[in-house]
Structure formats: structure tokens, C-alpha cells
Amino acid sequence: MTIPVFLNIMNKTYGVEFNQDLLYKEDAYGQVSYREQKIFILPDTRQFPRSVEQIEHTYLHEIIHLILDEMNKKDLSKDEDFVDMFAGFLHQIIQTSRGDLLDKN
């Protein structure tokens, strides 16, 4: 799975960055900053090791918050269990999908 450096949603460009202070300052693995139009993700560090799968899951988790907030579904966006399960399902689908239906070769 690719985690982009930039993405567009609803005519807004968001940057995606690693931020190793998240755990200590926010007690979080990821965070969306709407003011800065950035998604911050806790990287793999010596003090707090994280797998690629955990980082990908965090990215999808933050993307789901962003989508729900843009859809004005604040109640769903605030439901961390819902968002995390959704991210888990989406990550599994992305990781296990095979083949290309549109590839005519």
C-alpha cells in the first residue's frame, strides 16, 4: 500500500507527514490537523516500534476521519471504535486484493 505525501479531498490539498511527538504530546498514533491541512502519523521509532501494517492502518484511520468530517458526519467521526474497525476492514481489503479486472491483457 502506498501512503502519499499529498492528497486532495473536496478541493483541499492535505500533506501527510510523520510526527514522532504525537505519542508524547497527544497520546495518539495519528491526527488530522484541519487548520494546517495535514495528516500526522507516528512513525516507527526505537522508543516505540511500529510495523508497516500499523502505520498503514493509522493512515487509513485518519483518512476515514477526514472523509466523515467532510461529509458532515461528525457523530460517526467521533466514534473511534467505528473509525478504527472501518480502517481495519479497508486495510485488509487493500492488502489482500489480487488481480486487475480492468487489465485486458
N, C-alpha and C positions, 0 to 999 in steps of 0.2 A: 504494500500500500504506500502511496506517495502522500506525504504531508507537504502542502505547498507553502511557499514563503508569502504569497499573497493570494487572496480570493475575493471575488465580488459577490455581493448579495444585496438585492434591492438598490442597485445603483450606488453602492458604497463599497469601497475597497478596504479590506481588513488585512493587516500584516499578521504573520504568525511567527512567534519568537519563543525561544527557550528562556526561562527565567528561573534561576536556581534559588532565588529568595522567596518564591511562593510558599513553600512549606513553612518557613520560619515566620514570615510576615503575615500570611493569610491562612495558614494551615490548610493549604489547598494543593491539588495536583495540577489544576488548570484554572484559567479565569478569562472571561471576556471583559475587555475594557471598551465600553461603547464610546466614551469620550475620546480615547486615543485611537479607536478603531483598530484594536489589536487583540489577538488571542495569545495568551501566555501559557506555556506548558512547562511543567517541571521536568528537567532533563534527567538522564542517568548520571548520578554523581557517586563519588566514593562514599560519601556520608549516607546517601540514600539511593541504593542501586534500583534501577527500573529497567524492565525489559522493553524491547521494541514494541511488543504487543500492548504493554501497559501504556506506553506513550501514545500509540495509535488510538487506543481506547479513549484516553484523555482528550485527544484532539476531536474525535467524533462526539464525545460528551459535550464539549464546548460548542461545537458546530450545532448540535441539537438545541442547546440553549439559545444560540443566535437565531436559528430558524424560528423557533417558537416565539421568541420575543418579537421578531419582525412580523410574525403572523398575529401579533397582539394576543397570544395565548399565555399570558403571564402566569396564570394559575398552573398550567402544565409545566412551564419553565421552572417554576419554584419547587416542583415535585422532584427532588433529587433522585428518589428511587425510580420513578418513571423514566427520567432522562438517562440514568445510568443503565437501566435494563435495555432501553431503546438503543443506546450506544453499543451495548454488548451484542445484541442481535444483529445490528448493522455491521459491526466489525466481523462477526462470524460469517455473515453472508459475503462480505467483501473478500475475506481470507480464503473461503472455500469455493468460490465461484470458479468454474473452469469453462474453457471454450469461448468461442465468439459466434453467436447466432448469425450475426451480420457478415461474417467473413465468408465470402462466396468461393474461396479457393479450396 
